[in-house]
Amino acid sequence: MGAAGALSESIFMPNPTEERRDQARRKAQNHFAASEQRDALVRKEIEKERALSAAKTAKLRALRLAKEAMDKEAATKLAAEKAELKAKKSHVPRPRRAPDH
């Protein structure tokens, strides 16, 4: 075998150092891909939690606003009834008592 034979062998037979380097590169790429998948899953879960929290907050806010509106309406109605009752009382003449002798 001459120089040409050694050259053709090096092309077809990978160098052990290159094999280890390629193996390390594949391992790192697999690790990175798995890490990316976990990160994406975590981000998706966080977004899901945020959406649930936002929906819950919106629902509670709507309930609070509805209750406040009902309370305001009830207070307005009560104030109107009190004013009407007061107006009736002021128009009713009081009976006069006979003077004491």
Order of alpha helices (4+ residues) and beta strands (2+ residues): alpha-alpha
